[in-house]
Amino acid sequence: MLLIRCPYCGERPEVEFHCGGEAHIARPETPTETSDADWAGFLYYRTNPRGVHAERWVHNHGCGRWFNALRDTVSDRFVTTYEMGTPRPEAGSDVTRA
């Protein structure tokens, strides 16, 4: 079973978590002035990289809090996890190891 490290609770089994998609997506500052194409881009288009990717996760069956994670999409290995509002760390930095 895959273990994911919640920055608030520690290491827990993957069945306690749910992925919320790509992290660090900024909502347009003035949505009413945003073109339909730009709004569609914000809502529906995401990167889908091969390698390390920043994602949002929620600890559903635990503390219920959201956090960010760097996950390698090739190996499904979590590189690191970090609290919401924290800038994205470099993949090799020593934040909270997962």
Biopython code that builds the backbone (N, CA, C, O; Angstrom):
import numpy as np
from Bio.PDB.StructureBuilder import StructureBuilder

atoms = [
    (1, "MET", "N", (0.846, -1.182, 0.000)),
    (1, "MET", "CA", (0.000, 0.000, 0.000)),
    (1, "MET", "C", (0.889, 1.242, 0.000)),
    (1, "MET", "O", (1.913, 1.284, 0.682)),
    (2, "LEU", "N", (0.494, 2.232, -0.757)),
    (2, "LEU", "CA", (1.202, 3.496, -0.830)),
    (2, "LEU", "C", (0.931, 4.302, 0.433)),
    (2, "LEU", "O", (-0.217, 4.421, 0.862)),
    (3, "LEU", "N", (1.982, 4.856, 1.028)),
    (3, "LEU", "CA", (1.836, 5.716, 2.199)),
    (3, "LEU", "C", (2.087, 7.155, 1.771)),
    (3, "LEU", "O", (3.045, 7.439, 1.052)),
    (4, "ILE", "N", (1.229, 8.053, 2.213)),
    (4, "ILE", "CA", (1.353, 9.482, 1.912)),
    (4, "ILE", "C", (1.563, 10.214, 3.224)),
    (4, "ILE", "O", (0.881, 9.949, 4.214)),
    (5, "ARG", "N", (2.517, 11.140, 3.223)),
    (5, "ARG", "CA", (2.800, 11.899, 4.437)),
    (5, "ARG", "C", (1.983, 13.182, 4.455)),
    (5, "ARG", "O", (2.229, 14.093, 3.664)),
    (6, "CYS", "N", (1.009, 13.252, 5.361)),
    (6, "CYS", "CA", (0.238, 14.476, 5.575)),
    (6, "CYS", "C", (1.124, 15.416, 6.393)),
    (6, "CYS", "O", (1.652, 14.996, 7.423)),
    (7, "PRO", "N", (1.308, 16.671, 5.974)),
    (7, "PRO", "CA", (2.164, 17.579, 6.733)),
    (7, "PRO", "C", (1.609, 17.896, 8.130)),
    (7, "PRO", "O", (2.328, 18.420, 8.980)),
    (8, "TYR", "N", (0.337, 17.578, 8.360)),
    (8, "TYR", "CA", (-0.293, 17.877, 9.641)),
    (8, "TYR", "C", (-0.387, 16.645, 10.549)),
    (8, "TYR", "O", (-0.300, 16.771, 11.771)),
    (9, "CYS", "N", (-0.565, 15.447, 9.954)),
    (9, "CYS", "CA", (-0.823, 14.219, 10.728)),
    (9, "CYS", "C", (0.284, 13.179, 10.646)),
    (9, "CYS", "O", (0.346, 12.278, 11.482)),
    (10, "GLY", "N", (1.149, 13.288, 9.662)),
    (10, "GLY", "CA", (2.172, 12.274, 9.471)),
    (10, "GLY", "C", (1.786, 11.281, 8.388)),
    (10, "GLY", "O", (0.862, 11.522, 7.611)),
    (11, "GLU", "N", (2.490, 10.177, 8.345)),
    (11, "GLU", "CA", (2.313, 9.175, 7.306)),
    (11, "GLU", "C", (1.049, 8.351, 7.509)),
    (11, "GLU", "O", (0.793, 7.841, 8.600)),
    (12, "ARG", "N", (0.259, 8.229, 6.440)),
    (12, "ARG", "CA", (-0.999, 7.495, 6.495)),
    (12, "ARG", "C", (-1.184, 6.725, 5.176)),
    (12, "ARG", "O", (-0.537, 7.052, 4.182)),
    (13, "PRO", "N", (-2.066, 5.698, 5.157)),
    (13, "PRO", "CA", (-2.309, 4.954, 3.918)),
    (13, "PRO", "C", (-3.054, 5.793, 2.874)),
    (13, "PRO", "O", (-3.823, 6.694, 3.207)),
    (14, "GLU", "N", (-2.806, 5.474, 1.623)),
    (14, "GLU", "CA", (-3.358, 6.260, 0.509)),
    (14, "GLU", "C", (-4.881, 6.325, 0.490)),
    (14, "GLU", "O", (-5.437, 7.288, -0.038)),
    (15, "VAL", "N", (-5.573, 5.334, 1.046)),
    (15, "VAL", "CA", (-7.038, 5.319, 1.011)),
    (15, "VAL", "C", (-7.647, 6.457, 1.825)),
    (15, "VAL", "O", (-8.841, 6.728, 1.694)),
    (16, "GLU", "N", (-6.859, 7.129, 2.661)),
    (16, "GLU", "CA", (-7.353, 8.253, 3.465)),
    (16, "GLU", "C", (-7.330, 9.569, 2.698)),
    (16, "GLU", "O", (-7.831, 10.574, 3.200)),
    (17, "PHE", "N", (-6.761, 9.591, 1.495)),
    (17, "PHE", "CA", (-6.533, 10.839, 0.761)),
    (17, "PHE", "C", (-7.279, 10.871, -0.562)),
    (17, "PHE", "O", (-7.697, 9.841, -1.091)),
    (18, "HIS", "N", (-7.434, 12.087, -1.084)),
    (18, "HIS", "CA", (-8.050, 12.290, -2.389)),
    (18, "HIS", "C", (-7.296, 13.411, -3.093)),
    (18, "HIS", "O", (-7.020, 14.454, -2.500)),
    (19, "CYS", "N", (-6.966, 13.187, -4.364)),
    (19, "CYS", "CA", (-6.250, 14.197, -5.143)),
    (19, "CYS", "C", (-7.219, 15.265, -5.632)),
    (19, "CYS", "O", (-8.323, 14.954, -6.080)),
    (20, "GLY", "N", (-6.802, 16.515, -5.545)),
    (20, "GLY", "CA", (-7.634, 17.625, -5.984)),
    (20, "GLY", "C", (-7.121, 18.317, -7.225)),
    (20, "GLY", "O", (-7.553, 19.428, -7.532)),
    (21, "GLY", "N", (-6.206, 17.686, -7.949)),
    (21, "GLY", "CA", (-5.726, 18.268, -9.194)),
    (21, "GLY", "C", (-4.436, 19.045, -9.039)),
    (21, "GLY", "O", (-3.774, 18.984, -8.003)),
    (22, "GLU", "N", (-4.095, 19.765, -10.069)),
    (22, "GLU", "CA", (-2.844, 20.512, -10.126)),
    (22, "GLU", "C", (-2.826, 21.637, -9.081)),
    (22, "GLU", "O", (-3.835, 22.305, -8.854)),
    (23, "ALA", "N", (-1.686, 21.828, -8.467)),
    (23, "ALA", "CA", (-1.529, 22.880, -7.445)),
    (23, "ALA", "C", (-1.060, 24.188, -8.089)),
    (23, "ALA", "O", (-0.576, 24.212, -9.221)),
    (24, "HIS", "N", (-1.217, 25.252, -7.340)),
    (24, "HIS", "CA", (-0.705, 26.583, -7.697)),
    (24, "HIS", "C", (-1.345, 27.155, -8.963)),
    (24, "HIS", "O", (-0.667, 27.806, -9.758)),
    (25, "ILE", "N", (-2.639, 26.917, -9.156)),
    (25, "ILE", "CA", (-3.390, 27.498, -10.271)),
    (25, "ILE", "C", (-4.050, 28.776, -9.749)),
    (25, "ILE", "O", (-4.852, 28.732, -8.815)),
    (26, "ALA", "N", (-3.711, 29.899, -10.350)),
    (26, "ALA", "CA", (-4.243, 31.187, -9.881)),
    (26, "ALA", "C", (-5.543, 31.526, -10.613)),
    (26, "ALA", "O", (-5.604, 31.496, -11.842)),
    (27, "ARG", "N", (-6.578, 31.846, -9.838)),
    (27, "ARG", "CA", (-7.862, 32.269, -10.407)),
    (27, "ARG", "C", (-7.677, 33.663, -11.033)),
    (27, "ARG", "O", (-6.970, 34.498, -10.468)),
    (28, "PRO", "N", (-8.297, 33.920, -12.182)),
    (28, "PRO", "CA", (-8.190, 35.257, -12.781)),
    (28, "PRO", "C", (-8.674, 36.331, -11.796)),
    (28, "PRO", "O", (-9.684, 36.146, -11.115)),
    (29, "GLU", "N", (-7.957, 37.435, -11.728)),
    (29, "GLU", "CA", (-8.291, 38.509, -10.776)),
    (29, "GLU", "C", (-9.641, 39.140, -11.068)),
    (29, "GLU", "O", (-10.370, 39.504, -10.145)),
    (30, "THR", "N", (-9.977, 39.272, -12.329)),
    (30, "THR", "CA", (-11.274, 39.850, -12.711)),
    (30, "THR", "C", (-11.998, 38.875, -13.644)),
    (30, "THR", "O", (-11.925, 39.014, -14.865)),
    (31, "PRO", "N", (-12.689, 37.899, -13.074)),
    (31, "PRO", "CA", (-13.348, 36.877, -13.908)),
    (31, "PRO", "C", (-14.360, 37.439, -14.887)),
    (31, "PRO", "O", (-14.530, 36.895, -15.978)),
    (32, "THR", "N", (-15.040, 38.526, -14.516)),
    (32, "THR", "CA", (-16.063, 39.087, -15.405)),
    (32, "THR", "C", (-15.448, 39.723, -16.654)),
    (32, "THR", "O", (-16.131, 39.904, -17.662)),
    (33, "GLU", "N", (-14.169, 40.058, -16.584)),
    (33, "GLU", "CA", (-13.484, 40.663, -17.723)),
    (33, "GLU", "C", (-12.621, 39.668, -18.480)),
    (33, "GLU", "O", (-11.933, 40.039, -19.431)),
    (34, "THR", "N", (-12.652, 38.416, -18.068)),
    (34, "THR", "CA", (-11.840, 37.380, -18.694)),
    (34, "THR", "C", (-12.571, 36.818, -19.916)),
    (34, "THR", "O", (-13.776, 36.571, -19.869)),
    (35, "SER", "N", (-11.840, 36.624, -20.994)),
    (35, "SER", "CA", (-12.462, 36.084, -22.214)),
    (35, "SER", "C", (-12.892, 34.640, -21.979)),
    (35, "SER", "O", (-12.399, 33.967, -21.074)),
    (36, "ASP", "N", (-13.818, 34.182, -22.811)),
    (36, "ASP", "CA", (-14.295, 32.802, -22.694)),
    (36, "ASP", "C", (-13.150, 31.809, -22.869)),
    (36, "ASP", "O", (-13.095, 30.796, -22.173)),
    (37, "ALA", "N", (-12.248, 32.093, -23.784)),
    (37, "ALA", "CA", (-11.118, 31.183, -24.031)),
    (37, "ALA", "C", (-10.188, 31.132, -22.815)),
    (37, "ALA", "O", (-9.730, 30.058, -22.426)),
    (38, "ASP", "N", (-9.914, 32.293, -22.221)),
    (38, "ASP", "CA", (-9.054, 32.329, -21.032)),
    (38, "ASP", "C", (-9.740, 31.665, -19.847)),
    (38, "ASP", "O", (-9.090, 30.973, -19.064)),
    (39, "TRP", "N", (-11.034, 31.866, -19.709)),
    (39, "TRP", "CA", (-11.785, 31.236, -18.613)),
    (39, "TRP", "C", (-11.805, 29.713, -18.779)),
    (39, "TRP", "O", (-11.638, 28.979, -17.805)),
    (40, "ALA", "N", (-12.007, 29.246, -20.001)),
    (40, "ALA", "CA", (-11.969, 27.805, -20.275)),
    (40, "ALA", "C", (-10.586, 27.248, -19.969)),
    (40, "ALA", "O", (-10.464, 26.146, -19.434)),
    (41, "GLY", "N", (-9.548, 27.999, -20.303)),
    (41, "GLY", "CA", (-8.186, 27.582, -19.982)),
    (41, "GLY", "C", (-7.973, 27.441, -18.491)),
    (41, "GLY", "O", (-7.333, 26.491, -18.042)),
    (42, "PHE", "N", (-8.504, 28.378, -17.716)),
    (42, "PHE", "CA", (-8.385, 28.303, -16.255)),
    (42, "PHE", "C", (-9.153, 27.110, -15.698)),
    (42, "PHE", "O", (-8.653, 26.409, -14.819)),
    (43, "LEU", "N", (-10.361, 26.874, -16.200)),
    (43, "LEU", "CA", (-11.200, 25.808, -15.660)),
    (43, "LEU", "C", (-10.780, 24.402, -16.080)),
    (43, "LEU", "O", (-10.820, 23.477, -15.269)),
    (44, "TYR", "N", (-10.379, 24.234, -17.337)),
    (44, "TYR", "CA", (-10.255, 22.886, -17.878)),
    (44, "TYR", "C", (-8.859, 22.438, -18.295)),
    (44, "TYR", "O", (-8.592, 21.236, -18.320)),
    (45, "TYR", "N", (-7.978, 23.346, -18.616)),
    (45, "TYR", "CA", (-6.691, 22.934, -19.158)),
    (45, "TYR", "C", (-5.618, 22.916, -18.080)),
    (45, "TYR", "O", (-5.389, 23.905, -17.384)),
    (46, "ARG", "N", (-4.966, 21.764, -17.963)),
    (46, "ARG", "CA", (-3.897, 21.585, -16.981)),
    (46, "ARG", "C", (-2.703, 20.947, -17.660)),
    (46, "ARG", "O", (-2.827, 20.303, -18.702)),
    (47, "THR", "N", (-1.545, 21.137, -17.052)),
    (47, "THR", "CA", (-0.374, 20.456, -17.571)),
    (47, "THR", "C", (-0.471, 18.989, -17.186)),
    (47, "THR", "O", (-1.125, 18.647, -16.200)),
    (48, "ASN", "N", (0.151, 18.153, -17.928)),
    (48, "ASN", "CA", (0.147, 16.721, -17.638)),
    (48, "ASN", "C", (1.566, 16.203, -17.868)),
    (48, "ASN", "O", (1.814, 15.428, -18.792)),
    (49, "PRO", "N", (2.503, 16.645, -17.005)),
    (49, "PRO", "CA", (3.913, 16.341, -17.274)),
    (49, "PRO", "C", (4.292, 14.903, -16.944)),
    (49, "PRO", "O", (3.646, 14.230, -16.140)),
    (50, "ARG", "N", (5.327, 14.474, -17.572)),
    (50, "ARG", "CA", (5.961, 13.212, -17.228)),
    (50, "ARG", "C", (7.101, 13.587, -16.288)),
    (50, "ARG", "O", (8.060, 14.243, -16.694)),
    (51, "GLY", "N", (6.992, 13.170, -15.040)),
    (51, "GLY", "CA", (8.003, 13.527, -14.038)),
    (51, "GLY", "C", (7.346, 14.178, -12.831)),
    (51, "GLY", "O", (6.191, 13.898, -12.512)),
    (52, "VAL", "N", (8.090, 15.046, -12.165)),
    (52, "VAL", "CA", (7.614, 15.665, -10.924)),
    (52, "VAL", "C", (6.544, 16.711, -11.228)),
    (52, "VAL", "O", (6.718, 17.572, -12.091)),
    (53, "HIS", "N", (5.433, 16.614, -10.497)),
    (53, "HIS", "CA", (4.254, 17.450, -10.732)),
    (53, "HIS", "C", (3.700, 17.914, -9.386)),
    (53, "HIS", "O", (3.619, 17.120, -8.449)),
    (54, "ALA", "N", (3.317, 19.185, -9.277)),
    (54, "ALA", "CA", (2.721, 19.716, -8.040)),
    (54, "ALA", "C", (1.214, 19.489, -8.059)),
    (54, "ALA", "O", (0.532, 19.861, -9.014)),
    (55, "GLU", "N", (0.697, 18.870, -6.984)),
    (55, "GLU", "CA", (-0.728, 18.552, -6.890)),
    (55, "GLU", "C", (-1.282, 18.974, -5.531)),
    (55, "GLU", "O", (-0.547, 19.118, -4.554)),
    (56, "ARG", "N", (-2.611, 19.168, -5.499)),
    (56, "ARG", "CA", (-3.322, 19.421, -4.238)),
    (56, "ARG", "C", (-3.907, 18.106, -3.755)),
    (56, "ARG", "O", (-4.426, 17.327, -4.554)),
    (57, "TRP", "N", (-3.828, 17.850, -2.455)),
    (57, "TRP", "CA", (-4.393, 16.641, -1.860)),
    (57, "TRP", "C", (-5.150, 17.019, -0.607)),
    (57, "TRP", "O", (-4.824, 18.008, 0.048)),
    (58, "VAL", "N", (-6.172, 16.224, -0.268)),
    (58, "VAL", "CA", (-6.928, 16.443, 0.959)),
    (58, "VAL", "C", (-6.890, 15.145, 1.762)),
    (58, "VAL", "O", (-6.996, 14.050, 1.210)),
    (59, "HIS", "N", (-6.738, 15.292, 3.065)),
    (59, "HIS", "CA", (-6.720, 14.140, 3.970)),
    (59, "HIS", "C", (-8.153, 13.906, 4.438)),
    (59, "HIS", "O", (-8.517, 14.274, 5.555)),
    (60, "ASN", "N", (-8.966, 13.288, 3.574)),
    (60, "ASN", "CA", (-10.397, 13.070, 3.825)),
    (60, "ASN", "C", (-10.675, 12.347, 5.133)),
    (60, "ASN", "O", (-11.481, 12.807, 5.942)),
    (61, "HIS", "N", (-10.022, 11.240, 5.337)),
    (61, "HIS", "CA", (-10.312, 10.389, 6.502)),
    (61, "HIS", "C", (-9.277, 10.611, 7.594)),
    (61, "HIS", "O", (-8.791, 9.659, 8.205)),
    (62, "GLY", "N", (-8.951, 11.857, 7.829)),
    (62, "GLY", "CA", (-7.982, 12.239, 8.844)),
    (62, "GLY", "C", (-8.326, 13.638, 9.315)),
    (62, "GLY", "O", (-9.427, 13.885, 9.807)),
    (63, "CYS", "N", (-7.386, 14.546, 9.164)),
    (63, "CYS", "CA", (-7.583, 15.918, 9.644)),
    (63, "CYS", "C", (-8.514, 16.729, 8.748)),
    (63, "CYS", "O", (-9.027, 17.762, 9.177)),
    (64, "GLY", "N", (-8.746, 16.277, 7.492)),
    (64, "GLY", "CA", (-9.633, 16.996, 6.581)),
    (64, "GLY", "C", (-9.004, 18.228, 5.962)),
    (64, "GLY", "O", (-9.701, 19.030, 5.340)),
    (65, "ARG", "N", (-7.705, 18.392, 6.122)),
    (65, "ARG", "CA", (-7.028, 19.590, 5.606)),
    (65, "ARG", "C", (-6.395, 19.329, 4.243)),
    (65, "ARG", "O", (-6.004, 18.209, 3.915)),
    (66, "TRP", "N", (-6.310, 20.402, 3.464)),
    (66, "TRP", "CA", (-5.669, 20.357, 2.155)),
    (66, "TRP", "C", (-4.183, 20.620, 2.303)),
    (66, "TRP", "O", (-3.757, 21.348, 3.199)),
    (67, "PHE", "N", (-3.401, 20.025, 1.424)),
    (67, "PHE", "CA", (-1.962, 20.278, 1.377)),
    (67, "PHE", "C", (-1.498, 20.063, -0.058)),
    (67, "PHE", "O", (-2.248, 19.548, -0.888)),
    (68, "ASN", "N", (-0.280, 20.452, -0.345)),
    (68, "ASN", "CA", (0.303, 20.267, -1.669)),
    (68, "ASN", "C", (1.338, 19.159, -1.620)),
    (68, "ASN", "O", (1.909, 18.870, -0.569)),
    (69, "ALA", "N", (1.568, 18.553, -2.751)),
    (69, "ALA", "CA", (2.558, 17.481, -2.846)),
    (69, "ALA", "C", (3.264, 17.554, -4.188)),
    (69, "ALA", "O", (2.661, 17.910, -5.200)),
    (70, "LEU", "N", (4.535, 17.217, -4.187)),
    (70, "LEU", "CA", (5.257, 16.989, -5.430)),
    (70, "LEU", "C", (5.286, 15.484, -5.625)),
    (70, "LEU", "O", (5.819, 14.749, -4.794)),
    (71, "ARG", "N", (4.708, 15.031, -6.730)),
    (71, "ARG", "CA", (4.623, 13.596, -7.004)),
    (71, "ARG", "C", (5.211, 13.307, -8.377)),
    (71, "ARG", "O", (4.946, 14.025, -9.341)),
    (72, "ASP", "N", (5.999, 12.262, -8.456)),
    (72, "ASP", "CA", (6.570, 11.820, -9.720)),
    (72, "ASP", "C", (5.503, 10.998, -10.451)),
    (72, "ASP", "O", (5.104, 9.935, -9.976)),
    (73, "THR", "N", (5.049, 11.483, -11.589)),
    (73, "THR", "CA", (3.963, 10.817, -12.312)),
    (73, "THR", "C", (4.410, 9.528, -12.996)),
    (73, "THR", "O", (3.572, 8.727, -13.410)),
    (74, "VAL", "N", (5.704, 9.322, -13.117)),
    (74, "VAL", "CA", (6.208, 8.098, -13.739)),
    (74, "VAL", "C", (6.216, 6.956, -12.727)),
    (74, "VAL", "O", (5.739, 5.860, -13.020)),
    (75, "SER", "N", (6.759, 7.214, -11.532)),
    (75, "SER", "CA", (6.882, 6.164, -10.521)),
    (75, "SER", "C", (5.756, 6.184, -9.490)),
    (75, "SER", "O", (5.633, 5.248, -8.700)),
    (76, "ASP", "N", (4.933, 7.232, -9.482)),
    (76, "ASP", "CA", (3.868, 7.451, -8.501)),
    (76, "ASP", "C", (4.428, 7.674, -7.096)),
    (76, "ASP", "O", (3.709, 7.523, -6.109)),
    (77, "ARG", "N", (5.700, 8.030, -7.006)),
    (77, "ARG", "CA", (6.357, 8.281, -5.725)),
    (77, "ARG", "C", (6.161, 9.748, -5.326)),
    (77, "ARG", "O", (6.313, 10.655, -6.145)),
    (78, "PHE", "N", (5.822, 9.960, -4.055)),
    (78, "PHE", "CA", (5.706, 11.314, -3.530)),
    (78, "PHE", "C", (7.097, 11.804, -3.165)),
    (78, "PHE", "O", (7.778, 11.195, -2.341)),
    (79, "VAL", "N", (7.518, 12.900, -3.775)),
    (79, "VAL", "CA", (8.832, 13.466, -3.514)),
    (79, "VAL", "C", (8.804, 14.220, -2.187)),
    (79, "VAL", "O", (9.692, 14.056, -1.351)),
    (80, "THR", "N", (7.770, 15.053, -2.004)),
    (80, "THR", "CA", (7.626, 15.829, -0.780)),
    (80, "THR", "C", (6.183, 16.302, -0.644)),
    (80, "THR", "O", (5.451, 16.363, -1.632)),
    (81, "THR", "N", (5.779, 16.630, 0.562)),
    (81, "THR", "CA", (4.482, 17.249, 0.814)),
    (81, "THR", "C", (4.726, 18.529, 1.593)),
    (81, "THR", "O", (5.709, 18.640, 2.326)),
    (82, "TYR", "N", (3.827, 19.497, 1.435)),
    (82, "TYR", "CA", (4.003, 20.775, 2.120)),
    (82, "TYR", "C", (2.650, 21.455, 2.302)),
    (82, "TYR", "O", (1.707, 21.196, 1.555)),
    (83, "GLU", "N", (2.570, 22.322, 3.300)),
    (83, "GLU", "CA", (1.315, 22.976, 3.663)),
    (83, "GLU", "C", (0.846, 23.934, 2.574)),
    (83, "GLU", "O", (1.652, 24.502, 1.836)),
    (84, "MET", "N", (-0.473, 24.103, 2.489)),
    (84, "MET", "CA", (-1.061, 25.067, 1.560)),
    (84, "MET", "C", (-0.533, 26.467, 1.913)),
    (84, "MET", "O", (-0.287, 26.769, 3.081)),
    (85, "GLY", "N", (-0.368, 27.287, 0.919)),
    (85, "GLY", "CA", (0.129, 28.637, 1.138)),
    (85, "GLY", "C", (1.638, 28.727, 1.140)),
    (85, "GLY", "O", (2.192, 29.826, 1.120)),
    (86, "THR", "N", (2.308, 27.600, 1.163)),
    (86, "THR", "CA", (3.763, 27.560, 1.115)),
    (86, "THR", "C", (4.190, 27.511, -0.347)),
    (86, "THR", "O", (3.580, 26.793, -1.140)),
    (87, "PRO", "N", (5.232, 28.265, -0.720)),
    (87, "PRO", "CA", (5.672, 28.197, -2.120)),
    (87, "PRO", "C", (6.141, 26.796, -2.495)),
    (87, "PRO", "O", (6.582, 26.024, -1.644)),
    (88, "ARG", "N", (6.039, 26.491, -3.756)),
    (88, "ARG", "CA", (6.477, 25.181, -4.242)),
    (88, "ARG", "C", (7.982, 25.026, -4.012)),
    (88, "ARG", "O", (8.766, 25.861, -4.462)),
    (89, "PRO", "N", (8.384, 23.970, -3.321)),
    (89, "PRO", "CA", (9.817, 23.737, -3.112)),
    (89, "PRO", "C", (10.442, 23.117, -4.355)),
    (89, "PRO", "O", (9.741, 22.584, -5.215)),
    (90, "GLU", "N", (11.744, 23.190, -4.441)),
    (90, "GLU", "CA", (12.448, 22.499, -5.518)),
    (90, "GLU", "C", (12.361, 21.007, -5.245)),
    (90, "GLU", "O", (12.299, 20.597, -4.085)),
    (91, "ALA", "N", (12.355, 20.206, -6.264)),
    (91, "ALA", "CA", (12.190, 18.759, -6.121)),
    (91, "ALA", "C", (13.265, 18.133, -5.246)),
    (91, "ALA", "O", (13.007, 17.108, -4.614)),
    (92, "GLY", "N", (14.447, 18.703, -5.186)),
    (92, "GLY", "CA", (15.527, 18.119, -4.396)),
    (92, "GLY", "C", (15.673, 18.724, -3.007)),
    (92, "GLY", "O", (16.573, 18.328, -2.266)),
    (93, "SER", "N", (14.813, 19.675, -2.629)),
    (93, "SER", "CA", (14.966, 20.344, -1.325)),
    (93, "SER", "C", (14.498, 19.443, -0.188)),
    (93, "SER", "O", (13.795, 18.458, -0.411)),
    (94, "ASP", "N", (14.890, 19.787, 1.014)),
    (94, "ASP", "CA", (14.574, 18.958, 2.176)),
    (94, "ASP", "C", (13.427, 19.598, 2.962)),
    (94, "ASP", "O", (13.649, 20.163, 4.033)),
    (95, "VAL", "N", (12.203, 19.512, 2.433)),
    (95, "VAL", "CA", (11.024, 20.056, 3.119)),
    (95, "VAL", "C", (10.467, 18.943, 3.977)),
    (95, "VAL", "O", (11.129, 18.538, 4.933)),
    (96, "THR", "N", (9.315, 18.439, 3.695)),
    (96, "THR", "CA", (8.732, 17.293, 4.405)),
    (96, "THR", "C", (8.804, 16.123, 3.459)),
    (96, "THR", "O", (8.050, 16.069, 2.487)),
    (97, "ARG", "N", (9.670, 15.210, 3.713)),
    (97, "ARG", "CA", (9.841, 14.053, 2.828)),
    (97, "ARG", "C", (8.647, 13.125, 2.928)),
    (97, "ARG", "O", (8.161, 12.833, 4.020)),
    (98, "ALA", "N", (8.188, 12.670, 1.795)),
    (98, "ALA", "CA", (7.062, 11.744, 1.763)),
    (98, "ALA", "C", (7.552, 10.327, 1.625)),
    (98, "ALA", "O", (6.747, 9.397, 1.580)),
]
sb = StructureBuilder()
sb.init_structure("model")
sb.init_model(0)
sb.init_chain("A")
sb.init_seg("    ")
for serial, (resi, resn, name, xyz) in enumerate(atoms, 1):
    if name == "N":
        sb.init_residue(resn, " ", resi, " ")
    sb.init_atom(name, np.array(xyz, "f"), 0.0, 1.0, " ", f" {name:<3s}", serial, name[0])
structure = sb.get_structure()
